Amino acid sequence: MREIARYETERRLPSAVALSVGLSLYAGLFFAIGPSMIQEIDFEQYAEAFPPALQSAFGVEAMGSLEGLFAAELYQFGWILLLGLYFAYSAGALVAEDVENGRLDLLLSTPVSRVSVLLGKFASLLAPLLLVNVVVAAVVYGGGVLIDDPLPFADVVMTHVLSIPYLLVCAGLGLLLSVLASSASLAQRGALGVVFGLFMVESFVAGTDYEWLGTLSPTHYYDPMAVLVDGTYDWAGAVILLEAAALLVVLSAFRFQRRDL
């Protein structure tokens, strides 16, 4: 398992570095234009132009402060949606790609178990996940210090710490589809569809009679707006997400052990 995780991690590091740089530049953009936007735009009036579902999904109404701007633009959009889709898509190829091209048969001919292979491949996602969180957290806090308007250090750190269980669930969904699907492209497209669909469900049912459906979405348990703007940490939600991620990995291992290759 350790050797598989190390090998797969080394393969993923270049894309992880590129992702970290890209999101850091995206954060830097809002340090450059954010203060002037906050002064010049009436965000309460701006929010009224959006449907209620989009206001809820991206926290448009809270963009009148630097914390709210980052929570809405970088974290609601960049973290919950884009990064969640990235890890779901990456995990979708973990098993299905090697099954499709025949590499898995060669790997399993060595004295390793299927569970070890699965766990090693899933563990390779941890390094990119941690790298992007550490790098972007440092950029977000350091950028605020440079413009003499620092965001609360503890809230910035907790925004990233609490995102880890959420991203693990996204990766777990991709992993499960990877052991179920017949091809990597099918698993990856399915992972994208499931994560995006759950995001939209939670957004559209908020404030309706069907709000309970939102509890099925991992986005329900990670709210960067509450962390960064209100300083509220949902520890119970983080525990639920960790349990869900563990369950997805266990289900994936159970299915993978019984799959015909």
C-alpha positions, 0 to 999 in steps of 0.5 A: 500500500505504501509503495502504491501511495508513494508512486501515485502521489509522485504522479499527482504532484505536478498537477497539484502544484499547478492547481495550488498556483492557479487558485493562489492567483485567483485569490490574489486577483480578489486582493487586487480588485476586492477593496475597490469592488466593496466600496463601489458596488452595493452588493445587497442590490446586486444580490437581488438580481440573482434568483434565490437559489443562486444567492444561497449557493454562492452567498452573494448577499454577504459580499460587502466585506472582504471576508464575504467576498472571499467566502463567496468567490474563492470558497463557495465557488472555487472550493466547494464547486471547482475543487470538489469536482476536481477531486471527484473527477480524479478519484473516478479514474483511480481504479477504472483507468487501470482496469480499462488499460489492463495495468491492474491485472499486472499489479495484482499479479504481485503479492498485494491485496485488492484492498491495499491497492485501493487504499494506496490509490485513494491515499495518493489524493491526500498530498494534493488535497493538503498541498492546495489547502496549505498553499492557498491558506497562506496566500489568503492570510498573507495577502490580507496582511500585505494590503493591511486588511488581514482576514482572521487567522483562525477563521482562515485556517478553519475554513481550510481544515473543515474543507478537508472532510468535504473534499474527502467525500467528493473523492470517495464518491469518485472512488465508488464510481470508479469501482462500479463503472466499466470505463474511466471516462464513465466513472469520471463523468458520473462523479462530476454529475453526482457532485454537481447534482448534490450541490444544486439540490442543496442550493435549490431546496434551501428555504423550501418544504423540501429543505430536508433533501439538502441533508443528502448533499455534502455541501450541507455540512461545510459552509465557508461563509459561516466560518469566514464571515461569522466565525462559526465552526460546524464540528458536527458537520465535519464528523458526519463528512468524515464518517461518510468518506470512510463509508464510501471507501469501505463500500468501494473496497467491498465492491472492488473485492468482488469485481471481475477484472 
